[in-house]
Amino acid sequence: MNDWEREVLKVEMTREGFQAWYRNPSRACPESLGVAYNGNDQVKLVRPDFIFFVKQSDGSFAADIVDPHGTHFSDALAKLQGLAYYAEKHSEVYRRIEGIAKAGDKLRVLDLTDSSVRKAVAEAADARSLYQSEFASDY
């Protein structure tokens, strides 16, 4: 795990109701969640880094997708757009779907279950500017 991933894990494990976490495999296998995105005119898969499980105040359980990902990669925006589309289609299954990246010296988060954030992601020219915008918040 890199430093960002360790920081995300540390933060998520302190959240109220935290029960467990799953490190989503980065390779194609039956136990790996893959989210489709368009990259260079091909359908590809992004495999979000983490799925966290929480027990909610009503006793039910919920799952959160949290994906720390560098904005310096050429496919960063396309992957974020794929996650945003996935969030639009599957928000009833997950409590949170978030993209996280470093902006300056802080980790910033995009709440992809928020329709205004998804719209900004769809219209963005690059991922870095999204994490520096009003659509992101400090993680």
Secondary structure by P-SEA (a helix, b strand, c coil): ccaaaaaaaaaaaacccccccccccccccccbbbbbbbcccbbbbbbbcbbbbbbccccbbbbbbbbbbbccccaaaaaaaaaaaaaaaccccccccbbbbbcccbbbbbccccaaaaaaaaacccaaaaaaccccccc
